[in-house]
């Protein structure tokens, strides 16, 4: 099912109906100046997504280590993977610009 898209102004004017739409299981994407800014989902979907993701990256790494024993990774090495500062969650549906240098 395709998500419906609304600008911030449209979403503000239609918020009650958009909440009903999200409660019925239809995500609502909100854009700001034509760029994707947020997604409105139901409380049930929010809880489901957080339950599926566990408590965080550290827990996922510990579970991975216990499942695939024998892999040597120091806590210091794993700690270096953590984003510092203003971390941004990438939108995995959008392609990264090719001219941007990789870090």
Secondary structure, 3 states (H helix, E strand, C coil): CCCEEEEHHHHHHCHHHHHHHHHCCCCEEEEECCEEEEEECCHHHHHHHHHHHCCCHHHHHHHHHHHCCCCCCCHHHHHCCCCCCCCCCCCCCCCCCCCCCCC
